[in-house]
Each structure stands twice: as C-alpha cells, then as structure tokens.
C-alpha cells in the first residue's frame, strides 16, 4: 500500500518545501521507493533544491470559452455566473471576454441556454518529471501570467494516480496558503504535516490550515521549524491545544541548514549529522509509525 503524505505550511516561508525534500531523501535512504510531488504550481522549486533537471511529460490545457454570436441571444447568463467578471455584458451587446483573467471554471458554458459557448482550450502549464538522490520527482508548473493553477494541480494529481502504485511513499509539497489549490493537493493524503514557525504569523496561518484539513477529514500533525528563533513558542502550543492537534517534532534553527540551502544542496545530503538532519530522521521514524 502506498502512503501519501502532504506537507503544507499555511503561510509561505515556513520551510515546508525544505522539509518535504529532506523527508523524501531520508525515506529513500531507508530503501523505500519515493515519489516527491511539487504541487506548488505557481512557483515550483523542488527540482532547484535538489539540483535536478526536468523533463516535460506533457502540456496542461484548460477550458477557454469561445462564443458563437450566431447562437448567442444576449441573455447575459454567462456574465452573471462569471464570479471574476472574465465575461462582461452591457446592454443589448454580445458578451465581452477577457481571457487573461479567466479561471477556466466552465460555468458559462453550463448556463448558456443556446449552447453558444464551446471549449477553445488554452495552455495553462506543464507537467515535468525528474530524479535526484534516489527520489523520483513529479512537478506541475503554471504558465506565466495565468490567474489560477487549479487545472495544473488537478492534472498533476491525475499523473500521481497513474504511477503511485509503483511507490511506497508519495510526498506532496503543497503551495502556501489555504486556498483551493492546497485543498486539491492534500485530498487523499493519509496525513498532513503542517510545517510552521514559532511566530504569531505562523500560529495564525497554522490554525487556518488545520481548519481546512478538518473540513476534509484529514488528520494533521504539527512540525515546528526553526525552533529556538524566539524564546517563547507557546503560540504554537496554544494552537495545538485549541485544535487538539499533536506537535510531533521540532526542527532547530540550524546554520548548517542555511549553508546547505546556499550551496543548493539538501541539508541531509550536505550535512547528514547536522541538528536539522537528525530531526528530519526522527520525523521519518514518527511518520512511519503514524502510517502503520
């Protein structure tokens, strides 16, 4: 059975990608077959942190409304249902379409009474593969200038489904935040590892992330990263108590981790005995127990 673990952070900059990368490497060192998935399609950087080259698997296309004026009766239903106003209709005129802000939801085609809207398709991004340190990589990337990465994340998860049976572990690195793309990324995960920092901002967004995981019924475990940067870490413990969530590990603030990052190497590879590397190895042991 494949264990699927999502690594998320609520906010950006908590170190979730660094944790995901080193967690995948640590699992690989234990002779597991590991797939690391970069679902942060707005800014994928797992391959950069691992020094891996990428190979394109395929393009990702999404719905693009094309309006047939011969069928259009100017009822305005398409413009009414478009929540971001990519379709606008004024008076007795044909709808005006702004493709640069369209999120490809397809609602306009669904409500059109005369079937005047068809799918023109537009390129949204790409799916890539790679390999480094014994870990297979799968990455989604949003085309520059597109408004939403939803289509890329959905297609990325479809690629995961096709090959996940070949792996013991699938580690999914989500985008920061608590929006729809994060939700799509964590679906079907056995557990979400919430990487946070011991600051007021960290505690605020951690609570929001836990609320999201509760909505879909996925258990969450908290990892405090950069432990020790402040004298009082009660802000995270308070969130853990309020949400009845478990803090399973603390990764200390570590100069070796910073040096490894600057060198473009995972700390577990560059400094295997560093305090942060030791903490990552302990997290692997804990995660193995959780997923038994």
C-alpha positions as CSV (number, residue, x, y, z in Angstrom):
1,X,0.0,0.0,0.0
2,X,1.3,3.5,-0.9
3,X,1.5,6.0,1.9
4,X,0.5,9.5,0.7
5,X,1.8,12.4,2.9
6,X,1.1,16.0,2.2
7,X,3.5,18.7,3.5
8,X,1.9,22.1,3.9
9,X,2.6,25.3,5.7
10,X,-0.4,27.6,5.9
11,X,1.8,30.5,5.0
12,X,4.9,30.9,2.8
13,X,8.4,30.8,4.2
14,X,7.8,28.2,6.9
15,X,10.2,25.7,5.3
16,X,7.7,23.2,4.1
17,X,9.5,22.5,0.8
18,X,12.8,22.0,2.6
19,X,11.1,19.6,5.0
20,X,9.4,17.8,2.1
21,X,12.7,17.4,0.2
22,X,14.7,16.1,3.1
23,X,11.9,13.9,4.2
24,X,11.8,12.2,0.8
25,X,15.5,11.8,0.8
26,X,15.5,10.3,4.3
27,X,12.8,7.8,3.2
28,X,14.8,6.9,0.1
29,X,17.9,6.2,2.3
30,X,15.8,3.6,4.1
31,X,15.4,1.8,0.7
32,X,11.8,2.9,0.1
33,X,10.6,3.8,-3.3
34,X,9.7,7.5,-3.0
35,X,7.9,9.9,-5.3
36,X,8.1,13.6,-4.4
37,X,5.4,15.8,-5.9
38,X,5.7,19.5,-6.3
39,X,2.1,20.8,-6.3
40,X,3.2,24.4,-5.8
41,X,2.5,25.1,-9.5
42,X,2.7,28.9,-9.1
43,X,6.4,28.6,-8.0
44,X,7.7,25.1,-8.2
45,X,11.2,24.8,-6.8
46,X,11.7,21.3,-5.6
47,X,13.9,20.5,-8.6
48,X,16.1,23.5,-7.7
49,X,16.5,22.5,-4.1
50,X,17.5,19.0,-5.3
51,X,19.7,20.1,-8.2
52,X,17.7,18.1,-10.6
53,X,17.0,18.6,-14.3
54,X,13.4,18.4,-15.6
55,X,11.9,16.6,-18.5
56,X,8.5,17.7,-19.8
57,X,5.8,14.9,-19.7
58,X,3.0,16.9,-21.3
59,X,1.2,20.2,-21.6
60,X,-1.8,21.1,-19.5
61,X,-4.8,22.7,-21.2
62,X,-8.0,24.2,-19.6
63,X,-11.4,25.3,-20.7
64,X,-11.4,28.6,-22.8
65,X,-14.9,29.9,-23.7
66,X,-15.5,30.6,-27.4
67,X,-18.7,32.4,-28.1
68,X,-20.7,31.8,-31.3
69,X,-22.5,35.1,-31.9
70,X,-24.9,33.3,-34.3
71,X,-26.2,31.2,-31.4
72,X,-25.9,33.9,-28.7
73,X,-29.2,35.5,-27.7
74,X,-27.5,38.1,-25.5
75,X,-29.3,36.9,-22.4
76,X,-26.4,37.7,-20.1
77,X,-26.5,34.5,-18.1
78,X,-22.8,33.7,-18.8
79,X,-21.8,37.1,-17.5
80,X,-23.9,36.7,-14.4
81,X,-22.4,33.4,-13.4
82,X,-18.8,34.5,-14.0
83,X,-17.7,35.4,-10.5
84,X,-14.4,37.1,-11.6
85,X,-16.0,39.0,-14.4
86,X,-14.0,37.5,-17.2
87,X,-17.2,37.8,-19.2
88,X,-19.0,41.1,-19.2
89,X,-22.2,42.1,-20.9
90,X,-23.5,45.7,-21.2
91,X,-27.0,46.4,-22.6
92,X,-28.0,44.7,-25.8
93,X,-24.5,43.8,-26.8
94,X,-22.7,40.5,-27.1
95,X,-20.6,39.4,-24.1
96,X,-17.0,40.7,-24.0
97,X,-14.4,38.1,-22.9
98,X,-11.2,38.9,-21.0
99,X,-9.1,35.7,-21.4
100,X,-6.3,36.9,-19.2
101,X,-8.4,36.6,-16.0
102,X,-10.5,33.5,-16.9
103,X,-10.0,30.7,-14.4
104,X,-11.5,28.1,-16.8
105,X,-14.3,27.0,-14.4
106,X,-16.7,26.3,-17.3
107,X,-19.7,27.8,-15.6
108,X,-20.5,30.0,-18.5
109,X,-20.9,27.0,-20.9
110,X,-23.1,25.2,-18.3
111,X,-25.6,28.0,-18.0
112,X,-25.8,29.1,-21.7
113,X,-29.4,28.2,-22.8
114,X,-28.5,28.1,-26.5
115,X,-25.1,26.2,-26.2
116,X,-23.4,29.2,-27.8
117,X,-20.2,28.7,-25.8
118,X,-17.7,26.0,-26.8
119,X,-14.3,25.0,-25.5
120,X,-11.4,26.6,-27.3
121,X,-8.8,25.3,-24.8
122,X,-5.8,27.3,-23.6
123,X,-2.4,26.3,-22.5
124,X,-2.3,26.5,-18.7
125,X,1.1,24.9,-17.8
126,X,3.1,21.8,-17.9
127,X,3.8,18.6,-16.0
128,X,7.5,17.6,-15.5
129,X,9.4,14.6,-14.2
130,X,12.9,14.3,-12.7
131,X,15.1,12.3,-10.4
132,X,17.7,13.1,-7.7
133,X,19.2,11.4,-4.6
134,X,17.2,8.2,-5.2
135,X,13.9,10.1,-5.3
136,X,11.6,10.4,-8.4
137,X,10.1,13.8,-8.9
138,X,6.8,14.9,-10.4
139,X,6.2,18.7,-10.8
140,X,3.5,21.0,-12.1
141,X,4.2,24.5,-13.4
142,X,1.6,27.2,-14.2
143,X,2.2,29.2,-17.3
144,X,3.4,32.7,-16.5
145,X,0.5,35.2,-16.4
146,X,-2.3,32.7,-15.8
147,X,-4.6,33.6,-12.9
148,X,-5.2,30.1,-11.4
149,X,-3.1,27.0,-11.0
150,X,-6.2,24.8,-10.4
151,X,-6.1,23.0,-13.7
152,X,-2.4,22.2,-13.4
153,X,-2.8,20.8,-9.9
154,X,-5.7,18.7,-10.9
155,X,-3.8,17.2,-13.8
156,X,-0.7,16.7,-11.6
157,X,-2.8,14.6,-9.2
158,X,-4.1,12.6,-12.1
159,X,-0.5,11.8,-13.1
160,X,0.2,10.7,-9.5
161,X,-2.8,8.3,-9.6
162,X,-1.3,6.6,-12.7
163,X,2.0,5.8,-11.1
164,X,1.5,5.8,-7.3
165,X,1.2,2.0,-7.1
166,X,4.9,1.9,-8.0
167,X,5.9,3.7,-4.8
168,X,6.0,3.0,-1.1
169,X,5.7,6.7,-0.3
170,X,4.3,9.7,-2.1
171,X,5.3,13.1,-0.6
172,X,3.2,16.0,-1.8
173,X,4.6,19.5,-1.3
174,X,1.7,21.9,-1.5
175,X,1.6,25.6,-2.3
176,X,1.4,28.0,0.7
177,X,-1.9,29.3,1.9
178,X,-5.3,27.6,2.5
179,X,-6.9,28.1,-0.9
180,X,-8.4,25.6,-3.4
181,X,-5.1,24.5,-4.8
182,X,-3.9,23.4,-1.4
183,X,-7.2,21.5,-0.9
184,X,-6.7,19.8,-4.2
185,X,-3.2,18.8,-3.3
186,X,-4.0,17.3,0.1
187,X,-7.0,15.3,-1.0
188,X,-6.5,11.5,-0.5
189,X,-3.5,12.0,1.8
190,X,-3.2,9.9,4.9
191,X,-1.9,12.8,7.0
192,X,-0.9,16.4,6.5
193,X,2.3,17.5,8.0
194,X,1.8,21.2,8.9
195,X,5.2,22.9,9.0
196,X,5.0,26.1,11.0
197,X,7.3,28.6,12.6
198,X,7.0,29.8,16.2
199,X,5.8,33.3,15.5
200,X,2.4,35.0,15.7
201,X,2.0,34.9,11.9
202,X,3.0,31.2,11.9
203,X,0.4,30.3,14.5
204,X,-2.4,32.3,12.8
205,X,-1.9,30.5,9.4
206,X,-1.4,27.2,11.1
207,X,-4.8,27.5,12.7
208,X,-6.3,28.2,9.2
209,X,-4.6,25.2,7.7
210,X,-5.9,22.9,10.5
211,X,-9.4,24.2,9.9
212,X,-9.0,23.3,6.2
213,X,-7.8,19.8,7.0
214,X,-10.7,19.3,9.4
215,X,-13.2,20.2,6.6
216,X,-12.0,17.2,4.5
217,X,-11.3,14.9,7.5
218,X,-7.6,14.5,7.0
219,X,-5.6,14.3,10.3
220,X,-2.8,16.9,10.7
221,X,0.5,16.7,12.6
222,X,2.4,19.8,13.5
223,X,6.2,20.3,12.9
224,X,7.8,23.4,14.4
225,X,10.6,24.6,12.1
226,X,13.3,27.0,13.1
227,X,12.7,26.1,16.7
228,X,14.6,28.5,19.0
229,X,14.3,31.6,17.0
230,X,12.1,33.1,19.7
231,X,12.3,32.5,23.4
232,X,8.6,31.6,23.8
233,X,7.0,29.1,21.5
234,X,3.7,29.0,23.4
235,X,1.8,30.5,20.4
236,X,2.1,27.2,18.5
237,X,1.3,25.1,21.6
238,X,-1.8,27.2,22.1
239,X,-3.0,26.4,18.6
240,X,-2.2,22.7,19.1
241,X,-4.3,22.7,22.3
242,X,-7.1,24.6,20.8
243,X,-7.4,22.4,17.7
244,X,-6.5,19.2,19.6
245,X,-3.6,18.7,17.2
246,X,-0.3,17.0,18.0
247,X,3.1,18.6,17.7
248,X,5.3,15.6,16.6
249,X,8.6,17.3,16.1
250,X,10.7,20.5,16.3
251,X,13.5,21.2,13.8
252,X,16.0,23.6,15.4
253,X,17.3,26.7,13.8
254,X,20.4,25.5,12.2
255,X,23.3,27.3,10.5
256,X,24.2,24.1,8.6
257,X,20.7,24.0,7.0
258,X,21.3,27.6,5.8
259,X,24.7,26.8,4.4
260,X,23.3,23.7,2.6
261,X,20.5,25.8,1.2
262,X,23.0,28.4,-0.1
263,X,25.0,25.6,-1.7
264,X,21.9,24.3,-3.5
265,X,22.0,21.0,-1.6
266,X,19.6,19.3,0.8
267,X,20.9,19.5,4.4
268,X,20.5,15.8,4.8
269,X,23.0,15.3,1.9
270,X,25.4,18.1,2.7
271,X,25.5,17.8,6.4
272,X,23.9,14.5,7.5
273,X,24.9,14.9,11.1
274,X,23.6,18.5,11.5
275,X,20.9,19.1,14.1
276,X,18.2,19.7,11.5
277,X,19.2,16.4,9.7
278,X,18.9,14.5,12.9
279,X,15.5,16.0,13.5
280,X,14.4,15.0,9.9
281,X,15.5,11.4,10.5
282,X,13.4,11.3,13.7
283,X,10.4,12.7,11.8
284,X,10.7,9.8,9.4
285,X,10.5,7.3,12.2
286,X,7.5,9.1,13.6
287,X,5.7,9.2,10.2
288,X,6.4,5.5,9.7
289,X,4.6,4.8,13.0
290,X,1.7,7.1,12.1
291,X,1.2,5.3,8.7
292,X,1.4,1.8,10.0
